Amino acid sequence: MPSDYLHSLCTSAPSVASELAKAPDQTIDSIIGKLRKEFKLKTKVGDYEENNREKTARDELDHVAACGKFPHHPSDLFLRIFSDVLKSLERDPFANLASPSVVGTSGVVPLSIVSVIPDIMQHYAALLVRAKHEVFLATNYWENSHSSSLISDALRQLSNRDSGVIVKLMYDRGTPSQILHNHAAVPPEKWSSVGLPAPEELQGIKLEVVNYHRPPLGTFHAKYLIVDRKVAVLNSNNIQDRPNVEMMVHLEGDIVESFYDVALFSWANVMVPPLPLLKEKSADKREFRFGQDNEYLRYIDTEFASKAARELLGKQVERDQFNHRENAHSSQEEPQAENDFKLGQAMRTAMGIHGTDEGIHGKDELIGEHPAMNLSNYDIIQDKSDDGYHEGLTERRGTSSNNECHSTDQANSSSHDGNSFERLELRQDRVREAGNSNGQVEGSKLLSPDEASTSSENSRVSAITKHLNAAILNECGTVKDDELTDEFQPHIIHVPHKPVPIALVNRSPTGRPGHENVKNVPQNVAWLSGLAYAEKSVFIQSPTLNASPVIPAVLDACRRGIEVTLYLDLGFNDLGEMIPFQGGTNEQVVHNMYKTLNTEGKGAQKNLRVYWYTAKDQKEPMSASRKSRNCHVKFMSVDDQVTIVGNGNQDTQSWFHSQEVNIMVDSSSLALEWLAGINANQNTRRYGLVSDLDGIWRTSTAVSVDGVRSEERVIQSSGIEPVGFFGALKGLSGAIKRLRGTGGF
């Protein structure tokens, strides 16, 4: 249970925002320094014992509930986890990147997105062009890409309105100068070097940019957006083009005030100019709207988005089947280049850059073809009309390819059909007519009569493949049409609900090497407490899982009879995770977990269910090392009641070094809607399960070749045994040169 003094901080301490409003010309660091002195604890607090998690008495739970500004009494599970999170603030009340008074709060979630990056970037752009006063955008990496181009276009349109909106942008591009000053202001003359608009293009708004990194390993891994102190968006992706399925949640209510504090804490510098709404806290009582009644969601056409996403995912098949063949041929001829790339990936991990977050990929032209990446009619959205949004989408996007997957030989020679997305635009009236009262559309209603009656078993699979190939893809869909139980639906339009309890569970960045004690990190405490307090089940999806504290916590939960389900990526950042002290690859970790439980001989391995991420149009997992089908979602659900969603991975970097922003939500209905949405947009649960004997994925039946049955086929990436990572050191010089190219300012 938190101390009485911490209880007083949670209930009456000033926020960073309220104090900065009194002196907006001061650095935020100095404001926080003054608050730290005021918050200094009067009595020494003993170490937080992470194993001392007996059920808290009822009066103690009531005491914990009073530490948050919750709309109703939260569940016991939420309060037990929240109690432990508060204990992690005893030594440093700002360990959660915000004042204790805004840690426990409430809010609503009208929208979530589980899809490729363009769908999330589209929502960012729609929010930006509606901004009236101020914007705060935080991302780990801002890369010159189609994703950043869309955001830049939104800023230009905001500027064209001569709105005077104040915009603050933060990202992380580590530079030597940050050894002395972590928060480096980026001068306007350098904006264009990372794809930001030039200052003369943004004369109608006031943009300020900060590059934040805490050397050597303290990465700013946060990804969120705050608009007009009314809306906050929290997501898993950076502003870059990647072949990932990602997750985003749209938040309204008091939780936005909590994000406001987090943003100010992270900025640290004096704001020039200050945010105009510093003195105008959002209204305590608001009527929250959902679906098409919500002004920020009116642009969403769920059916069009679903179809466009599937189109995009599959168009890259044709390109990348050819590229994959060519790359395989070139890698045989130039193995040193392949070794250099792998070593570079490992070196980036050693420097605190998360897997796939590095800025070396640039633009993916097929992402640029997605309709969501065009901003030509966002001014119509601003006028609360959705009738013209999809007009003129061909201005910026390039050509598109045919709907069907082609053979490898055809992939490079087939002509592109520029009418693919145009056919989607012509169907908008039909799409709107097909929508139901909840804004959702049945997949069968999307297709024309001819399309719906097609006998091709790959018709719908091809469409889904074309959505999932949002960046780099090598494979055609392998699922038969009659095996698909639902369509790929990017948007989760949540059922209307009243505000629910929400808590911040963040971590501040730590630059120094080594593994700090997890007891003082709210994010880590929340994850561990969720595993410790679960009574039925725990579900985790993360690209990687190898942090030293989470592995025994998972095993202990399984031993207690808790069903622990893990959705992980096969082969995600393998070379990076093999570096000493990083924790090992997913394959190695999973194999060792099953080995431990099987050796104990008590049957606990049956409670551990590990799945390799399998894309919606696939029947088998593919190694993420092929950069074609990654899932970058970071999500945890405990007993289908409490969920933790945000920026943090279950890897060593997120547990011990990076700045992460996450929320913990107490709502069984939202938990179930999220789980349903996550499972609807992938085939992981259906096809991705590994063996509980050794953690290896095998085909369900033996393969017959020329009438002769062979052994079961195994799909692996780096395998379960340690490999010779240090053999790649001969390419160190070339890798270091490339690493210098990821810095910039």
N, C-alpha and C positions, 0 to 999 in steps of 0.2 A: 504494500500500500504506500502511496506517495506521502512524503512528510507534510506536516501542517503548513510549513513555510512554502513548499512548492504548491500546495493547494491554494494558498493565498495569491501566489503569482498567477496561477491559472484563472483565478476568478476576478482579480482586480488589477493586475499589472498592465501598464500601458503597452501598446503595440509599437513596432518600429514605425509604422505609418503615422500613428497619432503623434509621436514625438518628432518625426521629421516634418510634419505639417507646421509645427511651431517654429522650426528653423530650417526652411528648405534650402538655404544657401550653404549649409554645412555638409561635410562629407557624411555619408551614411555610416561609415566605419566609426566616426567619432560619436555619432548618436548611439550606436550599439555599445561602444566603449562605456559611455555614461550609464547606460541601462545595466550593463554587466556589473558595474560597481554597486548599483542599487539592488541588483538581484543577488549579490554575493551572499551565500548561505551563512547563517550565524553559527551553525553547528556542523561538525564534520560528519559526513555521511559515509557509512560503511560501504564496502564493496557490494555491488549487486550480485547476488548468487543466482546464476542462471539455472541451476538445478533445483532451486528452492521454489517450486511452483505448485504448492498445494492449493486446493480450491479456497478462494477467498470467502470469508464469512459475509453474510448478507449486509450487515452494517458497513463493512469495509467496501463492498461493491457500491453501496449508496454514496459513500464518501468519494469513491473514484468517479461516479457519475456526475457528482457536483463539480468536478474539475473541468468539465466540458460544457459548452453551451449547446446541449443537445435538444432536439424538438420533443423527445419523449425518452423514457427510460430505456437505454439500449439493452441488448441481450446480454446475458451473463458471459457468454463467450467473448463478445466484443469488449466488455468491461475488464475481463481478466487480462486480455492482451493489452488493452489501453493502460491498465495499471502498471504493467511492466514497462511499457513505453514511457510513461511518466517517470518511473524510477531511473530511466536512462538519462533524464534531464537533471538529476540531483547535482551532479558535478558541474555541468554546464547547461544552464537553462536555454541556451541558444543552440544546443546540439541538433535541434530539429529545424534549423535555419529560419526560425521565426520566434516571436515572443510566445511564452507559454500560454498566454491568454487567448491565442487563436489556434492552438493545436487541436483542441476538441471542438467540433463545430457541426454544421449540418449543410445540406444542399440537395438538389435534385439533379438527375441525369436524364435529360430529354433524348439524347442521341449518343450512340456509340458506333464506331466504324471498325470492322475487322476486314481488312482488304489490302490492296496494294497501295503504294505511296500516293499515286495521283488522286485517289479518292479523299485521302486525308488532306493533301495539299489544296484540293478544291475547297474543302471546308475552311481551311485557313484563309484562303483568298476571299471567300464569301464573307467571313467575319471582318477581314481587314477593310474591304471597300464599304462596309457599313459603319465603320468607326466614326464617332463624332468628336471625341475629345482626346483619347490617348490609347496607345498600344504598347505592350511590353512583350517582346518575342525572345525566347531563349531556346537555343539549340546547341547540341554538342558540336556538330560540324555543319558549317555553311559552305557548301561546295558549288562551284559554278556548274549548274546543271539545269535541266528543264524544271525541276522542282523549285530551285531558287529563282528561275526566270519567272515562274508564275507568281511567286511572292513579290518579286521586283515589279512585275506588271501591276499587281494590286496596289503597291506603294505609288507607282506613277499615276494610277487612276485616282487614288486618294489625293495626290498632289494636284491633279488637274481640277479637282473640285475647289482648290484653294481653301481647303478646310482648316488649315492651321493645326491639324492634329499633331500631337507630340508622339514620336515613335522612338522607343528604346530597343536596341537589338544587342543581344549577347551571344557569343559563340566561343569556341575553344580552338585556337591554332597556336600551340605552344611555341614560344620564342625565347631566346636566351635572356632578353630584357626582363622577362617575367620572374627571373630569380630575385630581382630587387623589388619589382612591383607587379603583383599578380594580375591586377586589373588594368590592362593597357588600353588607353583610349585609342581608337582607330581614326586617324585624321581623314577628312572627306576626300582628299586627293588620292587615297589608297582604296577607296570603296570599290572602284571599278575592277581592281585586280582580283576580286573574288566574285565578280558577277553582280555586285550591287549597282544600282543606277548611279550615274554621276550626279554630283550636287546640283548642277543646273537643271536636271530632270525632276528634282524634288523640291522646287522652290515653294510649293504650296503646303508643304509639311515641314516639320523640324525633326530631323533624324539624328540620333546620337548612337554610336556603336562602341562597344567594349569587348575586347578579347580577354577572356579570363582563363588562366591556367595556374595551378599551384605545382611548380616543378619538384621532383621530376615526374611523379606519378599521379598527382592530384588532378585528374581530368574533370572538367565541367561537363558532365554527362546528362544534364537536365534538358528536357524537351517539353516546353509548354508555351501557351499564348494567353495573354490577358487583354481583353478589349473593354474599354470604358468602365472598368471596375464593376462590370456586370456579368461577364462571361469569362470562364477559364477553360482552356482545352489542354488536356494532358495526353501525351502520346508516346509511342515507343520508337518512332523514327526520327531521323535527322532530316535536315533540308538538303537532300541529295537524291540521286537516282540509284535505286538498288532493287534487286529481284526479290524483295522480301514481302511477305504478308505481315502487316503491322496492325496495331490496335490503338484507337483513340477514344477518349471519353470527353464529352461536352458537359460542363458543370455550370450550374447557376445557384445562387443563394449565398449564404454566409461563407461557404468554403472559398468563394472568390476573394474575400478579405484575407483569408489565410495565405492564398497564393500571392496576394499583393505584398504581404510581409516577406514571403520567401524571395520574391523578385527584388525588393529593396535590399534585403540582406545580401543577396548575391551581387548586386551592382556595386555596393560599397563606396563608390566615388560620389562626389557631388554631382547632382544632375543639372545639366545646363541645356535647355531650361528645365525647371522642375516639372513634375507631372501635374497637370492642372486640377486633377480630382483629389489631390492629397487631403484637402480639407472637407471633402464631400463623401463621406462614407455612404455606401449603398443603403437603401431603405431597409429597415429591419423586417418589415412585413411587405411581401410582394405576392402577387398572384402569378403563379408559375403556369406557363402554357406548354403544351406538348404537340407534336406532330405539326400539321400545317397551321395550327394556331400560334405557333412560336415564330416570331419574326425572323429568327436566325436560321430556321429550318425550311423556310418556304421554297427555297431554290431546289430542294432535294426532290428528284424524281427517282424513286427507288428502282423502278423497273428499268428505266434508261441506264441508270448507273450500273445495275447488275449486268445488263447486256454489254455495255461499253467496257466494263471491266473484263468480262469473259473474252470479248473481242481482242483486247490488248494482250491478255495473257497468252493467247494462242498465236498471235501474229509473230511473236518472237521465236516460236518453234521453227518456222521456216528459215529464218535467218540463222538461228543458232545450231540447228542440225548441221548445216553446212560449216559453220564456224567450229563446231565441236570436232568434226572430221578433220578440218584443216589444222586445228590446234593439236590434235592427236598426232598428225603427221609431222608437224613442225617440232613438237616436243621430243619426238624420236630423233630428229635431226639436230636439235639444239637443246639437249638435256640441261646444259648449264643455265640457260635462260629460265627454265622451269624451276631449277633449284634456287636461282636468285630470287624469283618471285616468292617461293615458299619461305625462304629465309627472311625476306623483307617483311612478310606477314608476321613471322615470329618476332622479329625485332620490334615491330610496331606494338605488339602485345607487351613486350618487355618494357616499352616506354610509356605504357599506360593507355594506349589507344585500343579501344574495344574492337573485336572482330567485326569487319565490314564497315567500321566507322571511319576508316582512313580516307583521306581525300585524294585518291589517285585514279579514280575511275572516270570522272568527268561526266559528259552528257550521254544519255542513252536515247537515241533518236526515236525509238518506238514508244518510249514514255512520252516524248513530245507529241506523238500522234494522238494520244488519248484525249477525248473531248474535254475532260476535266481540266486539261492543261491550257485551255484557251480562255482568255478574259475579255473577249471582244464585247460582250453584252452584260457585264456585271453592273453596269449603270442601270440596267433595267431591273436587276435584282434589288438595287438600292431603292427603286420606286415600288418595291413590294409586288412586282409582277414576275411570274415565271414564264410568260408566254414567249419571250424572245431570247432566252438564255442560250439555247442551242443553235441559234442562227449564226451563220458565218463562221463556223468552227474550223473551216479549212484554211483560214488565213495564216495560221502559224504552224499547223501541225505537219506538213509533209504528206506522203502517200501512205496508204495502208495496203495490207496484203489480203489474199483470198482467205475464205473462211476455213477451208479444209486443210488438214495437215498433209504435207507432201512428203514424198520419200526424200532421202538425203540427196539423191541425184537431181531431184527437181528443185530443191530448196533454193539454190543460188540462181537458177535460170528462170524460175517462174516469174511472170510479170506481176507487178503490184496492181491491185484493184483499188483505185482511189475512191470508189463509191462505198466502201464498206461502212464507214461511220456515217456517210451521208444517208444510207438506207436507214440507219438508226434514227437520224433526225426526222426523216419523213414519217416515222412511226409514232411520233410523240402524241398525236391525237389518240391513236389506238391505245397507247400505253396509259394515258390518263383515264380513258374510259374503262380500262381493265382494273384500275386500282380499287381497293376496298376502302372501307371507312377508316381503317387504321393507317392508310398510306402505304400498305404493303401490296404487292402484286403477285399473283400466282405466276410461276415461271411459264406455264403452258400458254398463258394469255399474251405473252410477249411476242410469240412467233406469229407469222402470217399463216393462213390456212395451209398454204403449200408447204411451209417450213414445218408446221406442226404435224403434217401427215407424212413427212419424209420417212423412207424406210431405212435410211442410213443409220446404222447403230452408233456412228461416231458423231452425229450431228450436234447433240447437246454437249457431248464431251469436248468436241472441238471448240465450241463457244466458250466453255469454262476454261479450257487451256489457253485461249486467247486473252482471257482476263488475267490469268495468273502469271503470264510471261511479261511482267511489268518491267523487266530490265534485261535479264540474260537467261536464256532458256535453251535446253538441249533436247528435250523430249516431247514427242506427241503424247496426248493423253492415252492411257492404257485401260481406263475403265469403260466397260460397255454401257451404252445408253440406258439399258433397262436395269442397270445396277445402281444408278443414281437415284437416291431417295429424295433429294431436294436440289434446288438451284443454288448457285453461288450468289449470296445477297450481301453486298458490302455494308449496308446501313442497318443498324438495329434501332428502330424507332420504338423507344421504350413506352410501356404502358404508363399512362398518367399516374403520378404518385405524389404524396406529400413529402416534404423534406425528411431525409433519413440521417441518422448519425454518421458523421465522417470524421476521421482523424488524420492529421499529417503523420507520415512515418518516413522521414527523410534521413539522409546522411550528408555530412559536410565532407569536403575533399581533404584527403591526407596525402601530402606529397612525398613524405619520407618512405623509403622501402621498409618492408616488414609487415607483420600481421598484428594489428592492434587488438586490444581486448574488445570483444563485441558487445559487452554489457553497457557501454556508453553510446551506442549507436542505435537510434530509434528504429531505423529500417531493419537492422539485423535482429534486434530484440523482437520486433513484431513477427518476423518470419519464424524465428525459433519458438516463440510462444504459441504461434498458431499450430505448429507441429506438436508441441507439448500438450496443448489443451484440447486438441481435436478428440471427439468422442466417436466419430463415425468414419470420416473420410477427409483426405486432403488432395487437392488437385493443383498441380503446378505446371505451367507452360513457360519455358525459358529456352533461349538458343543453346545455353550451356548450363551445366550444373557440376561444379567441382570445388566450390569453396569448402575449406576444411571443416567449418562448423555445421554446415547443412547436411553433410553426408551422415554423420552419426545421429543427427536429429531425425532424419528420414528412417534410418534403421531402427531407432528406438520406437518410433511411432508404429512401424510394422510389427515389432515385437509385442506391442500393446494390443494388437489386433486391429489397428487402424488401416483402412485401405488407402494406400498412397499411390496416386496416379501421376506419372511424370510424362509430359510431352516434351521431348528434346530433339534437337537437330542432329542428324547423323553427320559427323565430319565437320562440324562448324568450328572454324579457326583452329584446326588440329595442331598445326605447327606452332602456333602461339601458345596453346594450352600445354604443349610438351615442355616448355621452358621450365627449369627448376623453380619450385615454389608457386607455380601457377595452378597446380592441382590435377593436371592430366586431362586427357580427352574424354568426351562423353562415353565413348566405348569402353575405355579403361575403367572409368569410375563405375559405370553400370555393371560391368563384368565383376568387379571386385565387391560391389554391394551384394550381388546375388551369391557370389562365392562365400562371403561371410555368413549370410543367412542360411545357405544350404549346409555349410560346415557345422553350424550350430545344431542342425537337425531337429528343430522344433516347428517347422512348417511356416515360419514367418515369411519366407520368400513368396508364399501365395498372396500375401497382402501387398506386395510391391509389384505394381504393374507399370512397366516402362514401355513407351511407344516412341519410335522414330517418326518425326514429322513426315506425313505423306500428303502431297498436294491433292486438291479436290478432284483432279482429273487423272489421278494415278492409283495404281493398285499396289505399288511397292514404294518404299522410301528411296530417295536418291541422296547421294552424298552431297552435303553442302559445299564441299570443296570444288564441285563443278559449277558453283555460282549460278545455279538455275532455279532451285526451289528451296528457298530459306524461309523460315518463320521466325520473326523477330519479336513476337509477342512476349510480354512479361506480365504474368498473371498468376494469382494464387487464390484458391477458394478453400475455406475450412468449414466442413459440415454443411455445405450449401447455404451458409448464413453470412459469414464474414469473408470479404474479398479484399485483396491487396493488389492494386494495379498501378502501373507507372513506368518509371525509367530503369529500375534496377534489375540486372540479370542475377542468376544464381551462380556467378563465377567469382573468382578471387578478386578481380579488379573492382567489381561493384560492391563486394562485401568489405573491402579493406582500403580502397583508395579514391574512387570517383565520388563526385557530388551527384546524388540521386534524389529525385522527387517522386514520392508515391503517396497514394491515399489508401486508407483502410475504411471500408464501407460496411455498414451493418444493415443488410437488407436481403432477406431470402429471395424475394421476387427478382431483384436486380441480379443476384448471384446466379439464379437459374436462367435468366434471360441472357446473361453473358456466356454462361456455359453452353447454352443452346446455340448462340451465335458463333462461338468459337468452333464448335463441332460441326456446324452446318457448312463452314467454309474450308474444311479440310477433310481428308479421309483417314486421318491418323488413327482414330479409335477403331475404325473398321479394318484397316490393313497394317498398322504400324507396330503391333505388339511383338516384343522380343521374347525369347525363351526365358522362363524363370529358372532354368538350369545353369545357364552361362551368360545370359544377357545378349545373345546373338540373334539377329533376325534371319529367319529361314523361310523359304516358301512353304506353304501349308501342305503341299503334296510333293511327291517326287516328280521329277521332270522326265518325260519320255522323249528320247531322241532316236529317230529311226526305229521306233517300236521297242527299243531297249530302255528299261527304266534305269535312271541314274540316281545318284544320291540327291538329297534335298539341296537346293541352291542357296548359298549364303550371300547376303549383301552386307559388306563392310566398307569402311573408309580407310582408316589407318590401322584398324585391327585392335585387338584387346591387349596385345603385348607392347611394351615400350619399344619404340623404333629408334634408329640411329639419328637423332636430331643433330648431334654435333658433327655428323658427316657433312652437313650442309654448310658448315662454317667457311668452307673454301670460297663461297660466294659472298663473304662478309663485306668486302670493299664495295662491290656493286650495290649491295642492299643499302649500305649507309648512304651512298650517294642519292639513291632514290628517296630515302627517308628525309633527306634535307629538302626534297621537293614538297613534302607534306606540311612544311612549316608555314612559310609566308609571314604575315604579321599577326 
